[in-house]
Every structure is written in C-alpha cells, then in structure tokens.
Amino acid sequence: MIYVRLGWSGVKVSRLCLGTWHLPPSRQVDEFGVLKVDEEEALKAMRRAYDLGVNFIDTANRYHGIMQPVDLNHVGNSERVVGKFLATVDRESIVLATKVRGQMAAWPNGEGLSRKHIMWQARESLRRLGTDHIDLYQLHWPDPDTPKLETLRALQDLVRMGLVNYTGISNHPAHDVVEFLELADRVGVDRFVTMQELYNILERGIERDGRLEVAKRYGLAVMVYSPLAQGVLTGKYYDFKENRWAVPELSRASITDEIRRRYFSDRTAAVLKAMKEVADSKGITMAQLALAWVIKRSEQLGVTLIPITSATKASHIDEAVEALSVSLKDDDMKAIDEALQGRG
C-alpha cells in the first residue's frame, strides 16, 4: 500500500479510501420494502481492505448503503455497519471520516450546519460508529441559513473536546471554501484539511470551477467520490458485443434510475469503448484504468487526489488495490480525452 499525507496535516492515509455510500446488497427487504445491506459481505470487504493496508474509511450520517435517496427511516445505517467493523480492529489503526449536514429528523433543526445540529449529530455519529472520536469530520454540502463563523466555531469546539481530529468540506463552490479558510485564519481556528468532490473521467467540473486551484493553494487533499461513476466506468453496464446498455440484477442501476438517466448515452458509450481498448492493451480491468486515471491526474495537477472506492465483494478490493501499480502514459490519457470530446 502507498500512503500519502492528508492535506497539510501529518496524518498518513492509504492512497485509496474505502467508501460506504454503496454497500453489498442482500436479496432481503426490510419492513419498509427496502433492500437490506448484506452486512456479512460488507464486513468481509472491509476486512480485506484493512488486510491490504487500506486505513482510510469514509461514511456519512445520511448513508444507508443501498437506498437512494435515503428516507429518515434508513439514515445512519452505513455508520452502524462501519461501527461493527471498527469493533474488530485496533481503532487507532484506522483514519475514520464521516459527514454532517443532511436531514436526520423531521423537526426544524433536524438538518443543517448550526452549532445545535452539528453537536447533536457528532454525538449521534459517535454512537452509531461505536467510537469516542472521529478523525475527519466533513461538511457534506452548504447550509446558506447558517453563518460560516457559527459552523467553524462548532467544529473547533469538537476538536478541543477531543471528539474530532481534523475537519473537511464537501460539495461547496470554490468561493465558499476560500471564505471558510480565510475566516478560519482570521478567528484562529483550524483550517480544513480536505475537500471531497465528484470527479471521474466523465465528470470533470472541478477542473473548471476553481476547486482544484483552491485545494492546491491551501494544501488540501481532494477525496474523490464516484471515481468509477457509480460503476459505469467498470463497463458492467455496457454490452460491447451487442453495442447496447445492460443492467445486471442487484446492480446500482437496477436500484437507482438516476444512474441510467445520468450516464446511459452515446457519449458515455464512446468513452467506455476507448477505455476498454486502453485497458485491454495493458491487461487491466476498466475499473483499474478509471482509478489509475485519477492517480495520474493527481500527478499532472500537483494535487493529492484520493479515490474513494466502494466494494460489493471482497474481490473488488483486490482489483482496486492493484490499480495503484498501473502506470498510464500521456498517450493513454489522450485517447480517453479524445473519446470524451467526440474526436475518437
């Protein structure tokens, strides 16, 4: 395993982060008719990642593991599953990340970035995770109703109380991130160490909207979510022989219609065909190519990019970790870019 610094901090995290937004589905449903997480398989995957040196786990108070979008009957489930894993290892061997912001109750203060909500949800996340501290506590997305200073001081109090070690931000526009960072310096509280952002071969908005420049200027690591575009870049949804889209049983696209609406297009198909050609020439899988692409972009951009990858089988972990040894050339990157721009 390769380890990198988490932003400007001294803490070391694995080059891959294990995500829990999507966990292995079972064939059983709960009393609400929602598919349950296969907790046994999820714990096997987490253990395999741990054994291979992955020490970085990301979750959120809102995550269920299968259901999308998540209703209030199912929030917190991913944290509970992660908590079961944490109970099987030395807690200090793990760098644990979770998030706050989303709705966790129906009352007026059941969501947001106010001191009241943050303090409540920090305690609730600790309870669900079965631990006494969170290594990285992240603002999941903006809350325009709460002053940034209130949010920053609440986070700093959690740090002073020993409940949180570091803080991060996710899904905020570049100017918001800068305002938070500059305000932190002015009032003497800790800066964020990370940004968590959507980034993959198909979705590259952070290259254009200034967030990568902010990360580089302020020394933030970027935790990359959906590096496989919710599984689309693995090629599992495209039949290359028949040149058509396909949806395997119990796959994310079989559960979430949004994946099909978002990705199933001629443009995506062209990119997948280019990716398959590059992957086949190197004897690697398309998933490995997509992860190696993020690592290569990290080198090209001079910003620490940490892909967050999930797994529905323990074998997916082996595949992801092997991607760290894949070396992409500029010509490989160019071939993918040309397909993305319709010139392939």
C-alpha positions in Angstrom: 0.0 0.0 0.0 1.0 3.6 -0.7 0.3 6.2 1.9 0.0 10.0 1.5 -0.4 12.9 3.8 -4.0 14.0 4.4 -3.7 17.5 3.1 -1.5 19.9 5.2 -1.7 17.5 8.2 0.8 15.0 9.3 -1.6 12.1 9.3 -0.9 9.3 6.7 -3.8 7.7 4.8 -3.8 5.0 2.2 -3.8 6.0 -1.5 -7.3 4.6 -1.7 -10.2 5.3 0.6 -12.9 2.8 1.3 -16.3 4.3 0.7 -19.6 3.2 2.2 -22.2 5.1 0.2 -22.9 1.8 -1.6 -22.5 -1.4 0.3 -23.2 -5.1 -0.8 -27.0 -5.6 -1.3 -28.7 -8.7 0.0 -31.8 -10.2 -1.5 -33.8 -9.5 1.6 -36.0 -6.4 2.2 -36.9 -4.8 5.5 -40.3 -3.9 6.9 -40.4 -0.9 4.6 -39.7 -2.9 1.4 -36.2 -1.6 1.1 -33.3 -3.9 0.2 -31.1 -4.7 3.2 -27.3 -4.4 3.2 -25.5 -7.8 3.2 -23.6 -6.9 6.4 -21.6 -10.1 6.4 -20.3 -9.4 2.9 -19.7 -5.8 3.7 -17.6 -6.7 6.7 -15.6 -9.2 4.6 -14.8 -6.4 2.1 -13.8 -4.0 4.9 -11.6 -6.6 6.4 -10.0 -7.4 3.1 -9.2 -3.7 2.6 -7.8 -3.5 6.0 -5.5 -6.5 5.4 -4.2 -5.0 2.2 -3.3 -1.8 4.0 -6.3 0.5 3.4 -6.6 2.5 6.6 -9.0 5.2 5.4 -12.7 4.8 5.6 -15.3 7.3 4.6 -19.0 7.3 5.5 -21.8 9.8 6.4 -24.6 10.1 8.8 -27.1 10.1 5.9 -25.9 6.9 4.2 -27.9 3.8 4.2 -25.7 1.7 1.9 -28.3 0.7 -0.7 -31.3 3.1 -0.6 -31.1 6.2 -2.8 -32.4 8.8 -1.9 -32.4 7.9 1.8 -35.5 8.5 3.9 -35.5 9.2 7.6 -36.2 5.6 8.5 -32.9 4.5 7.0 -30.4 7.2 7.7 -27.3 6.2 9.8 -27.2 2.6 8.6 -23.8 2.8 6.9 -22.3 4.3 10.1 -23.7 1.4 12.1 -22.1 -1.2 9.7 -18.8 0.6 9.9 -19.0 0.6 13.6 -19.3 -3.2 13.6 -16.1 -3.3 11.6 -14.3 -0.9 13.9 -15.0 -3.2 16.8 -12.9 -5.9 15.1 -9.7 -3.9 14.7 -7.5 -1.5 16.7 -9.4 1.8 16.4 -6.2 3.8 16.1 -5.1 1.9 13.0 -8.0 3.5 11.1 -8.5 7.0 9.9 -12.3 7.4 10.1 -14.2 10.1 8.1 -17.9 10.9 8.3 -20.1 13.9 7.4 -22.8 16.2 8.8 -25.4 18.5 7.2 -28.2 16.4 5.8 -31.7 15.9 7.3 -31.6 13.4 10.2 -35.0 14.3 11.7 -38.2 16.0 10.6 -38.0 18.9 13.1 -36.7 22.4 12.1 -33.2 21.7 13.5 -33.0 18.2 12.1 -30.6 19.3 9.4 -28.0 22.0 8.7 -24.7 23.3 9.9 -25.8 25.2 13.0 -24.0 24.5 16.3 -27.1 22.7 17.6 -27.3 20.3 14.7 -23.5 19.7 14.5 -23.1 19.0 18.2 -26.1 16.6 18.1 -25.0 14.8 15.1 -21.4 14.4 16.2 -22.7 12.6 19.3 -25.1 10.5 17.2 -22.4 9.5 14.7 -20.1 8.5 17.6 -22.8 6.4 19.0 -23.6 4.7 15.7 -19.9 4.2 14.9 -19.2 2.8 18.4 -16.1 5.0 18.9 -15.1 8.0 21.0 -13.7 10.2 18.2 -13.9 10.9 14.5 -10.7 11.5 12.6 -12.1 13.6 9.8 -15.5 15.4 10.2 -16.7 16.9 7.0 -19.4 19.5 6.0 -21.5 17.4 3.5 -22.9 20.3 1.5 -23.7 24.0 2.0 -26.2 25.4 4.5 -27.0 29.0 3.4 -29.0 29.6 6.6 -26.1 29.3 9.0 -23.3 31.8 9.3 -19.9 30.3 8.5 -18.4 31.5 11.7 -21.0 29.6 13.8 -20.2 26.4 11.8 -16.4 26.9 12.2 -16.6 27.5 15.9 -18.7 24.5 16.5 -16.2 22.3 14.6 -13.3 23.8 16.6 -15.1 23.1 19.9 -15.4 19.4 18.8 -11.7 19.4 18.1 -10.9 21.0 21.5 -13.2 18.4 23.2 -11.2 15.6 21.6 -14.2 14.3 19.6 -12.8 15.3 16.2 -9.2 15.4 15.0 -9.5 17.2 11.6 -12.2 18.8 9.6 -13.1 18.9 5.9 -15.6 20.3 3.4 -17.5 18.7 0.5 -19.7 19.9 -2.4 -19.1 23.6 -1.8 -18.3 26.1 -4.5 -14.7 27.3 -4.6 -15.6 30.8 -3.3 -17.3 29.2 -0.3 -14.3 27.1 0.5 -12.0 30.1 0.3 -14.3 32.1 2.6 -14.2 29.3 5.2 -10.5 29.0 5.0 -9.8 32.7 5.2 -12.3 33.1 8.1 -10.6 30.3 9.9 -7.3 32.1 9.8 -8.8 35.4 11.0 -10.5 33.9 14.0 -7.7 31.4 14.9 -9.4 28.1 14.3 -8.1 25.1 12.3 -8.4 25.1 8.6 -10.0 22.2 6.7 -7.5 19.5 5.6 -9.7 18.1 2.8 -12.3 18.7 0.1 -14.5 15.8 -1.0 -15.7 16.2 -4.6 -17.2 14.4 -7.5 -14.5 13.6 -10.1 -14.0 10.9 -12.7 -13.3 10.5 -16.4 -16.8 11.6 -17.4 -17.4 14.3 -14.7 -14.6 16.9 -14.5 -16.3 20.0 -13.3 -13.7 20.6 -10.5 -11.1 21.1 -13.2 -13.0 24.2 -14.5 -14.7 25.8 -11.5 -11.6 26.6 -9.4 -11.9 24.0 -6.7 -8.7 22.2 -7.7 -6.8 25.5 -7.7 -8.2 26.2 -4.1 -7.0 22.8 -3.0 -3.5 23.3 -4.4 -3.2 26.9 -3.0 -4.3 25.9 0.6 -2.8 22.5 0.8 -6.0 20.5 0.9 -6.2 16.9 -0.2 -9.2 16.1 -2.5 -11.1 13.0 -1.7 -12.6 11.9 -5.0 -16.0 10.3 -4.8 -17.6 8.3 -7.7 -14.2 7.7 -9.4 -16.0 4.9 -11.2 -19.1 7.0 -12.0 -21.2 4.7 -9.8 -19.9 1.6 -11.5 -20.5 2.8 -15.1 -16.7 3.1 -15.8 -16.2 -0.5 -14.9 -18.0 -1.4 -18.2 -20.5 -3.6 -16.4 -23.5 -1.7 -17.8 -22.4 -1.9 -21.5 -22.5 -5.0 -23.7 -19.6 -4.3 -26.0 -20.5 -7.2 -28.4 -24.1 -6.0 -28.9 -23.2 -2.3 -28.5 -26.1 -1.7 -26.1 -26.7 -0.9 -22.4 -27.5 -3.6 -20.0 -28.4 -3.6 -16.3 -27.3 -6.6 -14.2 -29.6 -7.8 -11.4 -29.0 -6.1 -8.0 -26.6 -3.6 -9.6 -26.8 0.1 -8.6 -28.6 0.9 -11.8 -31.2 -1.7 -11.1 -32.0 0.1 -7.8 -31.4 3.7 -8.8 -33.0 5.0 -12.0 -30.9 8.2 -11.8 -27.8 6.3 -12.9 -29.4 5.3 -16.2 -30.7 8.8 -16.8 -27.3 10.4 -16.0 -24.9 8.1 -17.8 -26.5 5.9 -20.4 -25.7 7.9 -23.5 -23.8 7.7 -26.8 -21.1 9.9 -25.4 -20.5 7.6 -22.4 -20.5 4.6 -24.7 -17.8 6.1 -26.8 -15.7 6.8 -23.7 -16.2 3.2 -22.5 -15.0 1.8 -25.8 -11.9 3.9 -25.7 -11.3 2.8 -22.1 -11.7 -0.8 -23.0 -9.1 -0.5 -25.8 -6.6 1.1 -23.4 -7.4 -1.4 -20.6 -7.1 -4.4 -22.9 -3.8 -3.2 -24.2 -2.4 -3.1 -20.6 -4.0 -6.3 -19.4 -6.0 -4.5 -16.7 -9.7 -4.0 -16.0 -11.6 -0.9 -16.8 -12.2 -0.3 -13.1 -8.4 -0.3 -12.6 -8.0 2.1 -15.5 -10.5 4.5 -14.0 -8.8 4.5 -10.7 -5.3 4.8 -12.3 -6.6 7.8 -14.3 -7.4 9.6 -11.0 -3.9 8.9 -9.7 -2.3 10.1 -12.9 -4.4 13.3 -12.8 -3.1 13.8 -9.3 0.5 13.7 -10.6 -0.4 16.0 -13.5 -2.2 18.6 -11.4 0.1 18.6 -8.4 -2.8 18.0 -6.0 -3.3 15.0 -3.8 -6.3 13.1 -5.1 -7.5 10.2 -3.1 -10.1 8.0 -4.9 -12.9 6.7 -2.7 -13.9 3.3 -3.9 -16.7 1.0 -2.6 -17.0 -2.7 -3.0 -19.8 -5.2 -3.1 -17.4 -8.1 -3.0 -14.1 -8.6 -1.2 -12.5 -9.4 -4.6 -13.3 -5.8 -5.7 -10.9 -4.6 -3.1 -8.0 -6.7 -4.6 -8.9 -5.2 -8.0 -8.8 -1.6 -6.7 -5.6 -2.0 -4.8 -3.9 -3.5 -7.8 -4.8 -0.3 -9.7 -2.1 1.5 -7.7 0.6 -0.3 -9.6 -0.9 0.7 -13.0 1.2 3.2 -14.9 -0.6 5.3 -17.5 1.2 7.2 -20.3 0.2 10.5 -21.7 -1.0 8.8 -24.9 -3.4 6.7 -22.8 -4.8 9.8 -21.2 -5.1 11.5 -24.6 -7.0 8.6 -26.1 -9.6 8.8 -23.3 -9.8 12.6 -23.6 -10.4 12.4 -27.4 -13.2 10.0 -26.9 -14.7 12.2 -24.3 -14.6 15.2 -26.7 -16.0 13.2 -29.5 -12.8 13.1 -31.5 -12.0 9.4 -31.0 
